[in-house]
Amino acid sequence: MNFFSSNVSVEPCNYKSKTTFEGRKKEATNVLNKYPEKIPVICEVHPSCKKLIELSSTKYIVPRDLTIGQFLITLRKKIKLNSAQNIFLFNEAGTLFTTTQLLSTVYQENKDPDGFLYITVSIQEAFGALF
């Protein structure tokens, strides 16, 4: 689904700018070899939300059979949002993931050549509330 692609600009990943392609590829390959049933994920907050939320970690090793919805629940607990805020996850092209998608499918369709799945986190106030 590409609901917000015209409204959401996803800036280049900060992790990519800090780490060489070879370093990222080696790290992802190591994770995939050590944990073949898991997916290496880099999850970063959208620049427009950096003042509102902060992730304690950007690197995750996620089970392949996890859905985006289950991953959202995990992130929600780590971010500690209030009940009026919703989390949205996007790929690097700005396409919104649906909650029922398996991470294994998302990974196959969106993985970077370095082997990581890059996810951008954004939040929005629910019920028409404004920041």
N, C-alpha and C positions, 0 to 999 in steps of 0.2 A: 504494500500500500504506500502510496506516495502523497498523503494528504497535505503535508506541510512543506514539500520540497521547494516550493516557490517562496515560502516565508522563512524557512530555516536555512541559514547559511552555516555550513559546518567548516570551521577553520581547520587548517592542518593540525594534526595530532602533535601535542607537545612532546610525547614520548619519542615520536619519530624524529623530531628536530634535535633531541638530546642524545640519541643513540644511532650509531651507524647501521646501515642496512645489514651488513655482515654480522654485526653483534646481535641485532634483533633476530635475524634468521637462525643463528646458532642457538640462541636462547629458546626460540619456539621449537626448533628441532629437538633440543634436549628435553623439553617438556613433553612433546609428543612421543618421544622414544621411551621416556621414563613412565609416563602415564598415558598409554594408548587409548584409554577409555575417557579421557578428559580433553578439554579444549583450552588453549591459551588465549586469554582475552585481555585486551587493554581497554579500560573503561575510564573516560575522562569527562569532566563536567564542561558543558557548553560555556563559552566565554561570557555570555550574557547572564549566566547563573552563578558565576564564581563568587560573587559577594553574598549570595544567599545560601549556598551549600558547599560543603567540602567533603571529598572522599578521603578516607584514611589511607586507601591503597588504590593504585591504578591497575595493578596486575592481579589477575584472577586465573585460577585453574578450575574450570567448571565441568561438571559431568555432562557428557554428550546427550543424555536423556532428559536433561532439565529443559523446561520451557522458558520462554522469555518472561512469562508471568511469574514463574517461580524465582527467576533471577531478579526480577523487579522487587519481589518481597524481600529478598536478601539485601539488595541495595537500600531499600527503604529503611530497614532496620539499622544499617550502617550510617545512613545519612541523618536519621532522626528528624524527619519532616513532621509538620503538624498535619492534622487531619484534613485541612482545606487545600493541601498541595498534592498534585499528581505528578508522577514521574513518567517521562517519555524517553524511549531509547531509539536512537537513530544510527544508521550506518554512515560511512564517510560521505556518501552522496546525498545525505539528508533525508533518506527514506525511513519512515517510521516502521518499526517492527510491530507485529501483532503479538498479543500475549499468548496465543496458542501455538506459535511456531516453536519447534524444537531447536535447541541451540546447535545440534548437529546439522540440521538443514540450513540454518542461518550461517553457520560456519562454511559449509560447502559453497553457498551462494555469494558470500561476502568476504571470505578470508583474503588477507593481503598477501602479496607475493612473499613477504617475509615469514608467513606462517601464523601470524596473530590475527584475531578477529578484533577490529577496532569498533568500539561502541561509544557514542556520545550521549551523555545524560543531560536532559533538560527538565525543568519543572515548570508547572503552570498552576496558578491558583484555580481551584475548583469552584463551581457555582457562581461564576462571574466576578469573583473577588479580584481585586487588583493589588499589585505589590505596592 
